[in-house]
Amino acid sequence: MTCRRMMILCIGVLFVAGASMVSAKDWPEWCGQASRNMAVKSDQKLPDSVDCNVESDASEVNLQSTKNVKWVARIGRRTTGSPVVSQGRVFIGTVWKGGGEACFLCLDEKTGSLLGSFLCPKPSRTNLEDWAISSTPTVEDDRLYFVSPYQEAMCIDLKILLGKRDPREMEDKTAVEQLSLKSILWRYDMFERLKAYYHHTASSSVLVHGDYVYVCTGNGRSWIPGRIPFSPLPPSLIVFHKMTGQLIARDDEQIGEQLYRGQYTSPALGMVNGKAQILLATGDGVCHAFEPVDPTAHVAPDRWMTTSLRGPIVYFIDVRGKDTGGLSPSEYARSVNLLSQLPKPALPLEFRFSLDVPATTPIDVIPTASVPDVPVLKRIWWFDCIPSEYKKLPFYPRQIKGDGRGHPCGIIGTPVFCNNRVYVAIGGDPNHGGSDSKGSIVCIDATKTGDVTEKARIWSYDTLNQSVSTVAVADGLVFVVDNVFMVHCLDADNGHCYWTYSARRNATCFSSPLVADGKVYIGKTILSATRKFELRDGIKNGQHTEYSSHCVANGVVFTVIGKRLWAICDKPDQKTEK
């Protein structure tokens, strides 16, 4: 048996056994592994005390006066993705120096020196928002897969991007732009071709499984009618052949009509009793499991079909200044005889409360749309993660400050698979009205089928703020961080809370916790990953982690703090700043 086959066999055994953690060698994708569990067994001791010896982004770093810092590299002024590590290379999505263009930097894993850059080309359309690359990439061999901030799924040839050339070209923007275009093997514009209209930016990380790339389209519902079109019918999950970029499958759940705002989550992989499940938690607060692509299914290239909304149509009741009296939306609609005031609905209606009304589907027509005529992904099970009692409150105000009355309205974090269970926390974008809203985390039995909302709940835990984080499951414990930076340590079997800790005051958490070497890393805080609370020394740095999450590879933790990427490890060799 070859070494490659032996490695594949070992990985398969780990998946079937439902291993809670894998070894932290390379970290080639979001969460380091397809199960999306932010927990690994480190092959080397990791530090619990780090001193970066820097107070501001303008300060110079003298590595000789730092503690447990291997190297540090400057990155762009805005970094919303997380680092990945593959084959001696570190990739981080950020923005081009001195400008706002989205780009990837590729750094040498040992030294932090720049190996190359990819400048993300902009599609030929107007009103594009200025964002960094928020999609943490997936690297397989010499290919890098990601979703651009302009909602294009892309595959980059790293042999072309990082080929030998004059080092001066890496600093020349025009040369980098030209090389970036040459390195694109395929790209697919989900905005233009699918009419999947994102809200703010595309942040989903892709899942590569077998010969296929699974992508969340990011289709959303605008809260500023007219600025961003709303379409309820584009797919939320699509699949490409990883070599050619041909679209070969999609979901047909019409999730767009059920959305509260947008979709930012990433697909995950579960292996339930030896069979793969593709997990996707959508912007309506539902976690779905799909069968993977059938490789024998025939796919006709670039063929389209017309589809119609099956219903129900979601009707938002603006309750600003109104007293709902504790009634559910449907009860309130009956109490005020709302149906008599509306045009005759073309489909059944589902009522929801809102403060101000988002872009909606007209109730007196049945929407139609053109969608790819490709095989449809078969759904195995689905679970509504939003507690029923939450739905009696108004959802997600338009105002940016929000009202903080405890009504989460979607899922942004990625579902995590471990031991035939799925763990997922709920919460909407805290920038748009929910930084103080009540959240929940649920543990789902992934072995059941159909609508499993009632029958697959193993436990749920509601004593937390809403969360946009992906959880970490390790040694029988679940670590989840909510939007106010409160870390919760829960029992993985029953949801019992062992302890909580506020990792940062007066700030909003957009990061996910990393568990490695018996420690929890979140921002600059380091805790013991045990049932007994223990605070470690942590990372001393005058700046903060804003959006990015840590990763660990080959005994080194890579973390974005301020406008720098730091490589921290135990007793490192000191290198000069790049």
N, C-alpha and C positions, 0 to 999 in steps of 0.2 A: 504494500500500500504506500502511495506517495505521501510526502509530508503535507502537500496541499489537501489531499483527500482526508488524511488524518485530522488536520485542523478543522475542516468542514464537519467531519463526524463529531469531533469534540464540541464544537459550537452547537450542533444539533442536539447533542445529549444535554447540554446546559439548558437549552430552550425547553426541551421536553420535560426535564426535571423541574422546570420553573425556578431556576436559580435566582435568588434575590439580588445577587451582585455578581459582576464579572470582574476579571482582572484589569487593572488600569494600565494598559500598555498605551497604544495609540487611542485617540479620541476623535474618530473621523466624522462624527455627525452630532446633531443636537442630542444632548443627554449622553453621548458616548456610545449608545446602543439603541437598537431598533425598538426595544421594549419601552424606551424613554424613561427608564428609571435612573434618576440622578444619584445613583449610589454605586460605588466600585470598591473592590479590595485593592489597595495600593500595594505594589510590589516593593516599595521602599517607604521609609519613615518620612512623613510630611510634617512641616513645621506647625507649631501652634503659637509661635511668637515671631512676628516680622516687624522690622523697622525700616521703612522706606526713606527716612531722613529727608523728607520733602514736605513743605507747607503749602505750596501752590503749584499750579501748572507752569508758571513762569520760572520757578526755581530750577536750577541745575541739579542734577543728581550725581553725587560723588559715591560711586558704588563701594568704595573702600570704607565708607562710614556707615553703610547700611548693614542690616542683619538679615540673613537668610534670603537675600535677593541675588538671583543668578545673573539676570540681565533685565534691562528695561528698554522699551522702544517707544518713540513718539508715534501717535496715531492721529486721526482727524479730530476735529472739534466736536463731532457728534458720532457716537458709536452706539447703535441700538441692537446689534447682533452679539453673538457670543463666539469665542475662539474655538477652533477645532484643530486637531493635530493629526497628521498623517505622513508617514514615510520621511520623517525628519523635517517636516514643514509645518508652520503654524499659519493658519488663515484667519483673518479677522475682517468683518465687514465694517466699513467706516465711511468717511468722506475724504476727498482729495485735499491735500494740504493747501491752505489758503483759499479754498473754495467750497462749494456745496455739492459737487458732483459725487454721486455714490460710487464707491470703489471697494475692492478687496485688496488688502495687503497680504503678501506672502513673505514670511520671515523664516530665517533659519532657526530650527528648534534649539540648537545648542548655543548659538551666539546672539540671536535676535537681529542679525543683519538682514537687510532687505534683499530678497531674492527676486521679487517682481511685483507688479501691480496690475489689477484689472479695473479699467474705468468702464462703468456700466453705461452702455449707450441708451439714449432717450428715444422713445418712439416719436414718430412725427405727429404728435397731437399736442394741444395746448392745455393750460390749466393743470400741469403736473405739479404735485406738491414736492417740496424740497426735503427729501428724507435720505438717510443713509440706508445701506443694505441691512434690513432687519431680519432677513431670512438667514439663519445660521446654516452654512452650506453642508452638504454631504459629499465626502470625497471617497471615491472608489477607484483604486488603481491610479491612473493618470487622468481621471475625469472628475470634474467638480460640478455638482448639481445644486441649483438654488432657484429662488423666485426673486426677481428684481423688484425694487420699490415701485416700478411701473406696471406690476402685475404680469410680467413675462416669465414663464418657466424657461430656464436656460441650462445648457450643458457646455462646459468649457474644457478644451483640450489643454491640460497643464504642460504637456511636452512642448506645445507651441508657445504658450504664455511664458514659460520659464526656461526656454531654450537659451543657449549661450549667445550673448550679445554684449555690446559696449555698455559698461556700467553707467555711462553718461545718459544713455537712452532711458534708464529707469527714472531719471529726474525730469525728462522732457515730456511734457503733457501730450503734445501732438504725437510723438513716437509711441507713447503708452496707449493712446486712443487707437492708433492704427493697429498695433499688435493685439489689443483687446478684441477688435472686430475680427481679426484673422483667427483668433483662438476659439471663437464661438462655433461649436459643432452643430447645434440646433437651438432654436428659440421659438416660443409659442406665446402669442399675445392673447391672454385670456380676456382682457378688457375689450379688445376690438372684435375678436372672433367669437367669443361666447357671450358677450354683453354681460359679463360678470363684473359689476361695478364695485370697486373696493371703497372702503371708508378709511381715509388717511393714507395707509400704506399697506403693502403686502408683507406679512411677517412670517407666514407659514414656512417651516422647514420641510423639505421633501423627505419621503421615505423610499429608499431603494430596497426592493425585495425581489430576488431572482433577476429576471430580465426587465423588470418594470419599475417605473418611478411613479409614486403616488403623491398627488399634489392637492392641497386645499385651494380652491379658486379664490377665496376671499370675498365672494359676493356679499354685498351688504345693503342696508337700508339707510338712506340719507335722512338726516334730521334737519337739513336745509333744503326743502323741496325746490327743484329746479337747478341746484348746483351740481348734484351728482344724480344721474338717472337711477331709477330703481326698477329692477326686473326680478320677479319672483321665480322665474323658471330656469335660469342657468343651473348647471350642476354645481354641487359644492365639492365633490371629490372626483377627480379625473385621473386617468392613468396613461402614461406614455411608455413606449418602448425605449429603453434607456440608450440604445445604440443609435436609433434613427430619429427619435423625437416624434414618431407617429402617434397620434391620439388613438388609443385602442379600447378604452372602456370609460364609463362614467356612472355616477349614481343617478337615480331617477326619483328621489324622495321629495323634490320640490321644497327644499328646506328654506329657500329664499322668502317665501310667503310667511313663514313662521318666525323669522328673525326679529330680534329686538333692535339691533343696530348692525354690527359687522361680524366678520369671522376672521380670527387671527390664529387659531390653533393649528397644530401639526398632526399628521397621521402617525399612528404608532402600530407596532406589531405585537400580537399575542400568539402564543402557541398553546392551544387548549387541547390537551390529550393528543398531542402530536399533529394537530391540524391548525393551520394558520388562520388568524383573524386580523383584518385591517381595521383598526380602531380610529374613529374620528369623533371628537366632541365639537358640536356645532354651536353657532351663535344663538340658537333658540334654547340652549341649556340642556340639550339631549346628547347622550353619548351613544354612538352607533357602532356596531360591529358588522363588517362586510366580509363575504368570502373573497379571497384573492382572485386575480384575473385567471380565467381559464385559458391556458396557452393554446388549446386546440380550437378555440372559437375563431370563426372567419371574420375578418375585419375588412370592409371595403374602404379604401382611402378617401378622405375628404368627401364623404357623403352625408347629407343633412336631411332632417325630417322636421315636420311641424308638430309641436306638442301643445296641449292646452292645460290650464290649471284645473286640477281635480277638486280643489277646495279642501277645507273651508277657506273663505276669505277672512283675513284678520281685520277687524274693525276696531280702531283705537278710540276710546271715549276720553275726550279732554276733560279732566276733573279739576282743572285749576280753579280754585275758589269755590268748589262744590264739596258737600259733605256726603260721602258714599255710605255712611252709616254702618260700616263693617260688612257690607254686602260684597259678594263676588261680582265681577264685571257683568256676567249674564243676569244675575239677580238684580243688579242696579238698572240694567237696560230694561228689564221688565217693569221695574217699579216706576220708571219715568216714561214708560210706553214709547221707548225709543224707535221701535220698528215702524210705528205709524208715521214717524217724521221723516223716514228715509225712502229713497227710491226702492222699487222691488228688487231684492237681491237676486243675482243670477246664480249664486251658489249659497250654501249654508254659511252663516257668519259665526266667527269666533270673536267674542268681545274681550278687549283688554283695556285696562286703565292706562292713562298716560298724562303727563304734564306737558302740554303742547303736543301736536300731532306730527309724526314723521311722514316721509313719503309713503303713500299707501296705494293699494290696488283699488280702482273704482269698483264699487259693489254691484253695479248693474250691468257689467259686461264680464265675459269670461276671457281672460288674457290668453294669448297664444304667443309662441316664440319658436324660432328655428334652433334646433339643438343637433349635435353630432349624432348620426345614425350609426352608433357603435354598440357593442354588447353592454348591457346594463349590469352593474354590480349587484349581486344578491345580498340583501341584508339578513344577517343571522339573528341579531337581537338589537333592541334599543331600550334606553333607560332615561326617563325624564329626571334630571338631577336637581331641578328647582323644587323645593318643598311646596306642597299645595298651599300651605298657609301664607307663604310669601306672595303668592299671586293675587291675593286680595288687596294688595297695596298698589299704588301707582308705580309704574315702571319708568325709570331712567328719564329724568327731565332733560330738556334741551340745554338749559343753562349750565355753564361749565362748572359752577360751584356745587350744584346739586342740592339736595335737601337732606341727605343722610338719614332717611327714615327706614333703612333696612330692607331694600328690595333689589337684590342682584338680578341680573337679566340675561345672563349668557355664560359662556365658557371661553376663556382665553388661554388658560394653561392647557398642557397636553395630557391626555389620559396615560396613566402608567400601568403596565401589566406586570404582575408578579404572582406566581403560584396560583394560576387559574383565577386570579382576581384582578379587577381594574379599580384603580384609585383615581378620583378626579375631584378637583375643587372648582367651585363656581364663582363668578364675578365678572362684572363688566368693566369697561375702561374707566379707571378712577379719574381720568382727566375730564370726564363728561358726566359728572353727577353721581358719584358713588363712593368717594374715598372713605366715608364713614358708614357704609351700608353693611348690613348683616350678611354673612356668607355661610357656606356649608361645604363639607367634604363627605363623599360617599364611597363606600367599598362595595363593589358589585361582583356577584358570582357570574363569571364569564362562561360557565358551562351550560346555561339555559338558553332558550330560544324564544323568539317572538317579542311581544311587549312585556319586558321583565321588570317594569317599574315597581310593581308590588311584590313579585316573587323572588327577585334576585338581590334585594337589598340585604347585605350582611350586617352592616351598621352604617350610621351616619353621625356626623358630629357638627353641631350648629353653633358652638360657642366660639366663633371667630368672625373677624371682619371678612368681607368678600376678598377673594384672592385671584390674581392673574398668574400665579406661579404654578410650576410643575412640581409635584411632590417627589420626595426621595423615600424609598422603602429599604430598610436594612436591618438585619438581625431581629426581626419581629417588631420593628418600630416604623412608624410613618412620621416624617418630618415635613410640615407644611408651614409656609410663611404667608401671612395675609397682607393686605394693602397698607396697614399701619406698622409694618415691620415686626409684628408679633410672631415669634417662632413657637409652634405647638408641637410637642412630642406626644404621639399617640400610639396606643397598642394596635398593631396591624391586624390582630384577630378580632378585637371587640370595640375599638375606637376609644378606649379609656385614655384620658389625658393624664400623663405623668407630670408634665410641667409646661410652663409657658415662659417666654423671655422676650422683652422688648429690645430688639437689636439696634434700633435707631429711633430717635425722637423727632417728631414734627417733620416727617418725610413720608413719601409714598414709595412702596416697594414694587418694582417691576421685575425683580430678579427671582431666580429659583435657587433653593438650597442645594449644595453639593455635599454628599457624605462620602468620605474617603479616610482610610487609616483611623477609623474610630472617632472621626471629628466631623462636625457640621460647619461648613463654610457658607456664610451669607454676608455679602458686602465685606466690611472689614472685621466682622465678628466671627470668632471661632469658638465653638462649643463642643463638649463631649457628646458623642452620639450614643448616649446611654440613658437608661430609665432614671438615673439619678442626675439631677442638674449639676453641671460643672462648667463654669466660664473659663476659657483659656485666655491668654494674653491678647491674642488677636493681631490685627495688622495696623500699625501706626503709620498714618498718612494723612496729610492735611486735606486731601480731596476725597471724593466718594465715588462708589459705583452707582450709576444711575439706572441703566437698562440691562446691561450685560450680566450674564451668569458665569461663574467660574467653570473651568474644566481642569482635569488632571490627566497627565500622560507621562509615563516613564519616570515617575517620581517627582514630577514638577507640577505645581499648580499655576495655571495661567489665568490672570485676572485683569480686567479693565478697571482702573481707578483713575479718575480724572481723564486727561487726554494722553494717557500712557497705557501700554500693555506691560504688565509685570510678570516675570517668571520667578516664582518663589519656590525654594526647596531647602532641605536641611543641609547645612554646611556646603553652600555652593562655591564654585569658582567665580571670582569677581570678574566681570567684563565691563567694557566701557559702554556708555550710553550711545545709542544709534540716533 
